[in-house]
Amino acid sequence: MKRDPVCHKEVKEKEAITAECDGVIFYFCSEGCKDSFLEKRSCARNDYELIIIGGGPAGLTAGVYAATLKMDSLLVAKDLGGQAVDSTKIENYMGFDFVTGPELIEKFKEQLFCSHYIDHLLSEVEKIEPQEGGFKITTSEMATYTAKALIIATGMTRRRLGVPGEEKFLRKGIFYGAIQGLSFVEGEGAVVIGGGNSAFQVVENLHTIASNIYLISHSEPTADPAVVERVLCLANLKTYIGYKVLEFTGDQTLNGVTIKKIGDVETLALPAKGAFVAVGLVPNSSVAAPLVKLNERREILINRDCSTSCPGIFAAGDVTDTFGKRIIIAAGEGAKAALAARQYLLNLQKVVCPPT
Ligand SMILES: Cc1cc2nc3c(=O)[nH]c(=O)nc-3n(C[C@H](O)[C@H](O)[C@H](O)COP(=O)(O)OP(=O)(O)OC[C@H]3O[C@@H](n4cnc5c(N)ncnc54)[C@H](O)[C@@H]3O)c2cc1C
């Protein structure tokens, strides 16, 4: 199987439409994808009107809007999908009663790269610098790109607990997303740490796979009440509310978790082959931090039109101080940021008439 570089669909090598470019054979699912690829390749360059950083719901939606607004744009992202890919059960996105994260993101990608198209690059942005007339970004491969305006949609990443054994058993029993770790705990004990929607979603995913589940949260659950009610009824779940994790133990792989009730001295050792950590997220704002104002949680401060304290830099989604960390909100903010960036670029172009 090969991957279409435009829409990222898998295509069978023998059935695919092919094109040679710069000595490399590319495989496409349709003539449309081939044409847009060749058209863009022929003018591949480093200077754009707008660069969108991030490939989650905010960045992908900003990309669709930038394409429909005919903005000359590049999207740079470490991955396409962001946190939404880890969601196994989305029940609050308009148009779908139920959809999994990977299914929803497939639809987003199809809309951006098949129905529309913008230049894109899978890479990490390591540096953003102001320069005459805009900004310069540097990727992890040391490639540089310039633009008059930027949209920062870098979202959030999972917080670590910072306790002994956490690094040692990473992916050897300790996981930060449920999907990768499910096979590890088949018929075994599992620990889920956290009290928010992510933690409760992990418990729901595990309850038919693990023999028994221990949910550990240092405070009362903050997940949506309907989810809490449903999950707390599960027969193989035992909850430890008001407890904290002291250590992860084991040999080559994880065997157990030591916990302690907050305020008590006695510790408790729980047998577990898997531990799923869902204790919140931290905003990925450090790349933009030198240029824009952040709040105390290190979220980028935005105005109602997604503009930031730095003219020309817009921000959208979970990386910002916007209220509500949800897919639909991130997508909406991504759309708003693209509209505002376009207005900013139009204002730059306005010719100032000399006084008569
Ligand atoms: C397990 C889980 C379940 C969830 N379930 C739901 C749900 O059911 N419903 C709901 O509405 N929301 C849910 N959410 C929340 C939702 O996924 C987020 O609110 C949403 O994904 C935020 O979108 P975003 O685009 O702002 O950021 P993200 O999704 O975090 O995407 C950020 C993007 O930026 C990229 N990036 C970061 N730094 C850089 C860099 N320096 N250079 C290049 N790229 C970079 C990342 O790789 C990623 O592509 C869930 C979250 C989790 C973790």
The ligand as an SDF file (V2000), in Angstrom:
LIG
                    3D

 53 58  0  0  0  0  0  0  0  0999 V2000
   -8.5920   11.3350   25.6490 C   0  0  0  0  0  0  0  0  0  0  0  0
   -9.2960   12.5840   25.2250 C   0  0  0  0  0  0  0  0  0  0  0  0
  -10.6550   12.5410   24.9620 C   0  0  0  0  0  0  0  0  0  0  0  0
  -11.3370   13.6980   24.5510 C   0  0  0  0  0  0  0  0  0  0  0  0
  -12.6520   13.6070   24.2740 N   0  0  0  0  0  0  0  0  0  0  0  0
  -13.3160   14.6820   23.8130 C   0  0  0  0  0  0  0  0  0  0  0  0
  -14.6940   14.5790   23.4440 C   0  0  0  0  0  0  0  0  0  0  0  0
  -15.3160   13.5320   23.5550 O   0  0  0  0  0  0  0  0  0  0  0  0
  -15.2740   15.7110   22.9530 N   0  0  0  0  0  0  0  0  0  0  0  0
  -14.6360   16.8980   22.8220 C   0  0  0  0  0  0  0  0  0  0  0  0
  -15.2420   17.8610   22.3370 O   0  0  0  0  0  0  0  0  0  0  0  0
  -13.3210   17.0220   23.1590 N   0  0  0  0  0  0  0  0  0  0  0  0
  -12.6520   15.9450   23.6480 C   0  0  0  0  0  0  0  0  0  0  0  0
  -11.3320   16.0620   23.9950 N   0  0  0  0  0  0  0  0  0  0  0  0
  -10.6750   17.3940   23.8890 C   0  0  0  0  0  0  0  0  0  0  0  0
  -10.3140   17.7110   22.4330 C   0  0  0  0  0  0  0  0  0  0  0  0
   -9.6220   16.6140   21.8520 O   0  0  0  0  0  0  0  0  0  0  0  0
   -9.4750   18.9840   22.3700 C   0  0  0  0  0  0  0  0  0  0  0  0
  -10.2010   20.0490   22.9410 O   0  0  0  0  0  0  0  0  0  0  0  0
   -9.1190   19.3690   20.9180 C   0  0  0  0  0  0  0  0  0  0  0  0
   -8.4250   18.3240   20.2700 O   0  0  0  0  0  0  0  0  0  0  0  0
   -8.2410   20.6370   20.8900 C   0  0  0  0  0  0  0  0  0  0  0  0
   -7.8810   20.8970   19.5780 O   0  0  0  0  0  0  0  0  0  0  0  0
   -6.6040   21.8080   19.1980 P   0  0  0  0  0  0  0  0  0  0  0  0
   -6.5180   21.7900   17.7220 O   0  0  0  0  0  0  0  0  0  0  0  0
   -6.7140   23.1090   19.8830 O   0  0  0  0  0  0  0  0  0  0  0  0
   -5.3460   21.0940   19.8460 O   0  0  0  0  0  0  0  0  0  0  0  0
   -4.7490   19.6160   19.7500 P   0  0  0  0  0  0  0  0  0  0  0  0
   -5.8230   18.6400   19.4330 O   0  0  0  0  0  0  0  0  0  0  0  0
   -3.9690   19.4480   20.9990 O   0  0  0  0  0  0  0  0  0  0  0  0
   -3.7690   19.6800   18.4830 O   0  0  0  0  0  0  0  0  0  0  0  0
   -2.5540   20.3860   18.5460 C   0  0  0  0  0  0  0  0  0  0  0  0
   -1.7590   20.1280   17.2820 C   0  0  0  0  0  0  0  0  0  0  0  0
   -0.5870   20.9420   17.2640 O   0  0  0  0  0  0  0  0  0  0  0  0
    0.5680   20.1360   16.9900 C   0  0  0  0  0  0  0  0  0  0  0  0
    1.7440   20.7860   17.5780 N   0  0  0  0  0  0  0  0  0  0  0  0
    2.0100   21.0740   18.8830 C   0  0  0  0  0  0  0  0  0  0  0  0
    3.1840   21.7330   19.0030 N   0  0  0  0  0  0  0  0  0  0  0  0
    3.6750   21.8650   17.7410 C   0  0  0  0  0  0  0  0  0  0  0  0
    4.8520   22.4540   17.1890 C   0  0  0  0  0  0  0  0  0  0  0  0
    5.7580   23.0560   17.9570 N   0  0  0  0  0  0  0  0  0  0  0  0
    5.0570   22.3840   15.8580 N   0  0  0  0  0  0  0  0  0  0  0  0
    4.1410   21.7900   15.0400 C   0  0  0  0  0  0  0  0  0  0  0  0
    3.0070   21.2250   15.5100 N   0  0  0  0  0  0  0  0  0  0  0  0
    2.7720   21.2680   16.8340 C   0  0  0  0  0  0  0  0  0  0  0  0
    0.2120   18.7910   17.5810 C   0  0  0  0  0  0  0  0  0  0  0  0
    1.0380   17.7700   17.0600 O   0  0  0  0  0  0  0  0  0  0  0  0
   -1.2490   18.6950   17.1290 C   0  0  0  0  0  0  0  0  0  0  0  0
   -1.3100   18.3380   15.7630 O   0  0  0  0  0  0  0  0  0  0  0  0
  -10.6350   14.9230   24.4150 C   0  0  0  0  0  0  0  0  0  0  0  0
   -9.2510   14.9790   24.6920 C   0  0  0  0  0  0  0  0  0  0  0  0
   -8.5950   13.8200   25.0960 C   0  0  0  0  0  0  0  0  0  0  0  0
   -7.1130   13.8810   25.3790 C   0  0  0  0  0  0  0  0  0  0  0  0
  1  2  1  0
  2  3  1  0
  2 52  2  0
  3  4  2  0
  4  5  1  0
  4 50  1  0
  5  6  2  0
  6  7  1  0
  6 13  1  0
  7  8  2  0
  7  9  1  0
  9 10  1  0
 10 11  2  0
 10 12  1  0
 12 13  2  0
 13 14  1  0
 14 15  1  0
 14 50  1  0
 15 16  1  0
 16 17  1  0
 16 18  1  0
 18 19  1  0
 18 20  1  0
 20 21  1  0
 20 22  1  0
 22 23  1  0
 23 24  1  0
 24 25  2  0
 24 26  1  0
 24 27  1  0
 27 28  1  0
 28 29  2  0
 28 30  1  0
 28 31  1  0
 31 32  1  0
 32 33  1  0
 33 34  1  0
 33 48  1  0
 34 35  1  0
 35 36  1  0
 35 46  1  0
 36 37  1  0
 36 45  1  0
 37 38  2  0
 38 39  1  0
 39 40  1  0
 39 45  2  0
 40 41  1  0
 40 42  2  0
 42 43  1  0
 43 44  2  0
 44 45  1  0
 46 47  1  0
 46 48  1  0
 48 49  1  0
 50 51  2  0
 51 52  1  0
 52 53  1  0
M  END
$$$$
